[in-house]
Amino acid sequence: MTTGLSASADVVVVGAGIVGLAVAREILRRHRDLTMIVVEAESDVARHQTGHNSGVIHSGVYYSPGSLKARLCVEGSSLMYDYCDEHAIAYERCGKLIVALDDDEMAGLDELERRGRANLVPGLRRLRADEIADVEPGCRGVAALHSPNTGIVDYHRVASTMARELRDQGVTFHFDTRVRSLERSGGITTLHTDTGALRASYVVSCAGLWSDRLAVGAGADPDPRIVPFRGAYLTLNKTSHPVVRGLVYPVPDPALPFLGVHVTRLINGDVVLGPSALLVFARDGYRVSTLRWRDVVDTVTWPGTWRLARHFWRAGAREIMMATSRRRFLDDVARYVPAAREVGVREGFSAGVRAQALAADGTLVDDFVLSETAGALHVRNAPSPAATSSLALAREVVTRIEASSDWRS
Ligand SMILES: Cc1cc2nc3c(=O)[nH]c(=O)nc-3n(C[C@H](O)[C@H](O)[C@H](O)COP(=O)(O)OP(=O)(O)OC[C@H]3O[C@@H](n4cnc5c(N)ncnc54)[C@H](O)[C@@H]3O)c2cc1C
């Protein structure tokens, strides 16, 4: 409920995840004279996807050539490495293998190689079975793709650094402030929040798991809807030598926009297995048991959910087992990194929740989606690799905003 005007600015960015922060930064890089507020429902930056992910700087192998994801991931990874260099943020270009386990997976690996080459992924190399051990001694498979430009970083640290830069340039942060709706009148947008109203000439909404609600409330197409997919991780026990030198991924199911449970070395030295991909009943469903009625209603009343369930009920059943059984998780990974089973895992799962857009026809929307309403641009679908792509996605967003008739009108 709005209780009165609390502040106004030329631009208000909703959401202090990595996408909102990168967009705010890009706007100021191009328009230093503008005043800006970043408004965030939580008490600090990076509390949702940005702070709960695998920390991988993707190189751009997977994505359909010509898609926004393909272009912005390749550009974004290079910008992310530069950003980390400029701000002394630790990263490691540790490289990644995508491993085919048997002949049935070779067609999938061929397709990934074709995409990677079309996307101009730097250094991409095909490995025969006997070459895999040169890159990853603990890994086995019948063939692999090696992407030496893939790396690891702590995106929470990247986001905190961006926030500090923004504060230094005079940007005001309003934390613990959830925007409930947007109202446009006379060239000004009023953002109704729990604690008061904000006014802006232009609004950019980068609201992640809640992005569809603000967009639809402001008059955008209700299609697609965000459905939350929980990704659980297990952490391997510490060993004197890590079981992997870099990152090891399976060949993913081409029908799904998820990369399969993989072995990821984090920048803090831990090695994690995951993430799984389970449809949950809360947009902040970090625990499987969390249930929010509004989120349940949004998911079950969406026709796309039922179409998705009809197609993928087998994958769904497998994910439910993974969510409840550490042994299933380990068995899955041990197919390509056998030592994972011997090393064993620490107690408990950690988790992130993906904001995945689902179309009314049951398609999981693969590409990034941006849409506009009067005086606002909404980032409607920014799942992985949007952390990698954030700086390039921000350039794309700001270029589109500048082309809008509502921008500085
Ligand atoms: C399990 C998992 C693994 C992943 N692994 C990788 C990876 O290895 N590499 C990679 O590149 N990407 C990865 N991703 C994807 C990446 O984390 C996201 O694409 C990226 O963080 C999206 O950033 P964002 O700013 O759009 O969203 P978020 O980080 O979710 O931020 C959105 C913010 O908006 C705020 N907000 C929402 N609604 C409102 C409102 N109404 N009012 C005010 N504030 C609001 C939220 O509180 C939140 O802070 C992964 C994601 C997950 C979940």
The ligand as an SDF file (V2000), in Angstrom:
LIG
                    3D

 53 58  0  0  0  0  0  0  0  0999 V2000
   20.6920  -22.5120   -9.4530 C   0  0  0  0  0  0  0  0  0  0  0  0
   21.1580  -21.4650  -10.4370 C   0  0  0  0  0  0  0  0  0  0  0  0
   22.3820  -21.6070  -11.0800 C   0  0  0  0  0  0  0  0  0  0  0  0
   22.8070  -20.6460  -11.9980 C   0  0  0  0  0  0  0  0  0  0  0  0
   24.0820  -20.7190  -12.5120 N   0  0  0  0  0  0  0  0  0  0  0  0
   24.5240  -19.7070  -13.3090 C   0  0  0  0  0  0  0  0  0  0  0  0
   25.8750  -19.6800  -13.7490 C   0  0  0  0  0  0  0  0  0  0  0  0
   26.6820  -20.5050  -13.3580 O   0  0  0  0  0  0  0  0  0  0  0  0
   26.2520  -18.6920  -14.6050 N   0  0  0  0  0  0  0  0  0  0  0  0
   25.3680  -17.7280  -15.0410 C   0  0  0  0  0  0  0  0  0  0  0  0
   25.7460  -16.8850  -15.8400 O   0  0  0  0  0  0  0  0  0  0  0  0
   24.0890  -17.7200  -14.5950 N   0  0  0  0  0  0  0  0  0  0  0  0
   23.6690  -18.6590  -13.7260 C   0  0  0  0  0  0  0  0  0  0  0  0
   22.3990  -18.6260  -13.2310 N   0  0  0  0  0  0  0  0  0  0  0  0
   21.5040  -17.5660  -13.6710 C   0  0  0  0  0  0  0  0  0  0  0  0
   21.8070  -16.2440  -12.9770 C   0  0  0  0  0  0  0  0  0  0  0  0
   22.0160  -16.4000  -11.5980 O   0  0  0  0  0  0  0  0  0  0  0  0
   20.6090  -15.3210  -13.2280 C   0  0  0  0  0  0  0  0  0  0  0  0
   20.3320  -15.3390  -14.6060 O   0  0  0  0  0  0  0  0  0  0  0  0
   20.9160  -13.8810  -12.8140 C   0  0  0  0  0  0  0  0  0  0  0  0
   21.3840  -13.8540  -11.4840 O   0  0  0  0  0  0  0  0  0  0  0  0
   19.6460  -13.0660  -12.9660 C   0  0  0  0  0  0  0  0  0  0  0  0
   19.8700  -11.8270  -12.3560 O   0  0  0  0  0  0  0  0  0  0  0  0
   18.6400  -10.8680  -12.0760 P   0  0  0  0  0  0  0  0  0  0  0  0
   19.2020   -9.6040  -11.5640 O   0  0  0  0  0  0  0  0  0  0  0  0
   17.7740  -10.8440  -13.2900 O   0  0  0  0  0  0  0  0  0  0  0  0
   17.7570  -11.6250  -10.9820 O   0  0  0  0  0  0  0  0  0  0  0  0
   17.9040  -11.7250   -9.4050 P   0  0  0  0  0  0  0  0  0  0  0  0
   19.3090  -11.9210   -8.9790 O   0  0  0  0  0  0  0  0  0  0  0  0
   16.9310  -12.7620   -8.9730 O   0  0  0  0  0  0  0  0  0  0  0  0
   17.4760  -10.2960   -8.8900 O   0  0  0  0  0  0  0  0  0  0  0  0
   16.1630   -9.8040   -9.0030 C   0  0  0  0  0  0  0  0  0  0  0  0
   15.9530   -8.8710   -7.8390 C   0  0  0  0  0  0  0  0  0  0  0  0
   14.7150   -8.1830   -7.9830 O   0  0  0  0  0  0  0  0  0  0  0  0
   14.1490   -8.0450   -6.6990 C   0  0  0  0  0  0  0  0  0  0  0  0
   12.7070   -7.8100   -6.8600 N   0  0  0  0  0  0  0  0  0  0  0  0
   11.8190   -8.6350   -7.4620 C   0  0  0  0  0  0  0  0  0  0  0  0
   10.5890   -8.1030   -7.4850 N   0  0  0  0  0  0  0  0  0  0  0  0
   10.6970   -6.9080   -6.8820 C   0  0  0  0  0  0  0  0  0  0  0  0
    9.7500   -5.8790   -6.5780 C   0  0  0  0  0  0  0  0  0  0  0  0
    8.4740   -5.9980   -6.9600 N   0  0  0  0  0  0  0  0  0  0  0  0
   10.1780   -4.7610   -5.9260 N   0  0  0  0  0  0  0  0  0  0  0  0
   11.4950   -4.6320   -5.5830 C   0  0  0  0  0  0  0  0  0  0  0  0
   12.4340   -5.5850   -5.8330 N   0  0  0  0  0  0  0  0  0  0  0  0
   12.0440   -6.6990   -6.4770 C   0  0  0  0  0  0  0  0  0  0  0  0
   14.4660   -9.3430   -6.0060 C   0  0  0  0  0  0  0  0  0  0  0  0
   14.3670   -9.2570   -4.6140 O   0  0  0  0  0  0  0  0  0  0  0  0
   15.8770   -9.6110   -6.5110 C   0  0  0  0  0  0  0  0  0  0  0  0
   16.8550   -9.0880   -5.6370 O   0  0  0  0  0  0  0  0  0  0  0  0
   21.9630  -19.5580  -12.3030 C   0  0  0  0  0  0  0  0  0  0  0  0
   20.7350  -19.4180  -11.6470 C   0  0  0  0  0  0  0  0  0  0  0  0
   20.3560  -20.3380  -10.6930 C   0  0  0  0  0  0  0  0  0  0  0  0
   19.0860  -20.1190   -9.9220 C   0  0  0  0  0  0  0  0  0  0  0  0
  1  2  1  0
  2  3  1  0
  2 52  2  0
  3  4  2  0
  4  5  1  0
  4 50  1  0
  5  6  2  0
  6  7  1  0
  6 13  1  0
  7  8  2  0
  7  9  1  0
  9 10  1  0
 10 11  2  0
 10 12  1  0
 12 13  2  0
 13 14  1  0
 14 15  1  0
 14 50  1  0
 15 16  1  0
 16 17  1  0
 16 18  1  0
 18 19  1  0
 18 20  1  0
 20 21  1  0
 20 22  1  0
 22 23  1  0
 23 24  1  0
 24 25  2  0
 24 26  1  0
 24 27  1  0
 27 28  1  0
 28 29  2  0
 28 30  1  0
 28 31  1  0
 31 32  1  0
 32 33  1  0
 33 34  1  0
 33 48  1  0
 34 35  1  0
 35 36  1  0
 35 46  1  0
 36 37  1  0
 36 45  1  0
 37 38  2  0
 38 39  1  0
 39 40  1  0
 39 45  2  0
 40 41  1  0
 40 42  2  0
 42 43  1  0
 43 44  2  0
 44 45  1  0
 46 47  1  0
 46 48  1  0
 48 49  1  0
 50 51  2  0
 51 52  1  0
 52 53  1  0
M  END
$$$$
